[in-house]
Amino acid sequence: MERFFSKLDLREIKIGTEASFPPEEEAYQESSRSGGQAGGQKRRSEVLKVSARSRPSAVAGAIAGVVREVGRAEVQAIGAGAANQAIKAVAIARDYLAESGIDAVCLPSFITVTIGNEDRTAIRLIVEPR
């Protein structure tokens, strides 16, 4: 049984490759601390930006939907509260995906994001099938 979520469930989640983070900020740039993938190529994936106020079940539905459609989802969070919600969402999303026969894994890393000329460290969680 697959779960589908309406747009209302996603109202607190920013989805897209160019979305601002946090929602009220416009300037956003990132660079990877882990050096990126071999060969300098970066796989495209949808970026879900999670805040401390995001509902884990709604984020999990978004993660599961993106993984089913695109094959890979990227979750980003700045701060302890946002990281907590993101980790819970990934755990829930693994259950949602398991119902579809997808064994998902999570690859955590740090990234540096620039928000309003200030560098911040964020957690990046890549969710993809095993």
N, C-alpha and C positions, 0 to 999 in steps of 0.2 A: 504494500500500500504506500503510495507516494503522497507526500504532503505538499500542498501548494499554499502560498501566502499571497494575500492581496497587497496592493500598494500601501494600504494603511499600516500593515505590519512593518513596512520598511521605512516609515516616516523619520526615524531617528538615525538611519544608516545612510551614509553617503556612498554611492556606488558609482564607479567610473574611473577612467584613467586620469582624468584631469580635475577631479573634484577637490574642493578646498578642504583643509583640515587644520584645526577644528572648523566646524561649519561657518563660523563668522569671519574667518580669515580668507583672504583672496590669494596672497602670494604663497606658493608652495613649490619647493624644489627638494629633491632627495638625492643622496649619494649613499652607496652601500659601504659599510665597514668591512664586510666579509669579502670584498673584492669582486663580487658578481660571479657569473658563470664562466666556465672555461671558454676561451676563445673570444671573450668580450661580448658575446651575444646574450641578450636578455629575452627570455620567453615572455610573450604577452599574456597577461592575465587580468581579470577584473580586480580592481582595488576596492575593498570595503573598509571604510574608516570608522572605527568604533570609538564612542565616547563612554564616559563613566555612567551616563544615563541611558545607554542603549540596553534594550531588553535582549538577553542572551538567546531566547527562543526565536525572536525575530531575526537576529543576526545569523543564527544557525540555519534558518530557512533560506536566507539569502546566500549563505555559503554553499549549502547543498544545491541550490538552483544554479549557481554559477559553475560549480564543479560539474554538474550534469550537462550544462550547455557548452561551456568553454573547455572543460577538462582540468581547470586549475583556478584557484581563487587566492588572492592575497589579502590578508587582514592586517591593518595597521592600527596601532594604539599608542597614545602618548600618555604616560602617567599610570600610577598603580591601579586606580579605579578602572580605567579603560582597559588596561592589560588583564585585569581580573575578569571583566565582562567578555573580553575576546577569548580568553582561554576556556571559559565556560561554554561559549558559543561553539568553539571548535569541538569540544567534547560532545555536545548535543548534535552537531552536524554529522559527526562520525556515525551516530546512531541512525539519523535520518538517511544517510547514504548507504548504510549497511542494509536497510530495508530494500534498497534497489540493487543489492548485490555488489556495491562498490566498497572496497576496503581502503579508506582514506588514511593518509598519514599527514603529519604536520611537521614542517621544517622551520624552526624559529631562528631569527637573526636580529641584529640591531641595524638600524639605519639612522642617518642624520637627516633631519628635515629642516628647512629654513622657513620660518614663519615670521613675516614682517622684519626682515634683516636680523633675526635671532635664530641661532642653531639650537635645535632640540633633538634629543635622542628618542627614537621610537622603537617599539617592538614590531617586527614584521613576522607574520605567521603565514607560510605558504601551505595551502591545503591542496593535495592532489591525490589521485588514486595510486595505490602501491603498485 
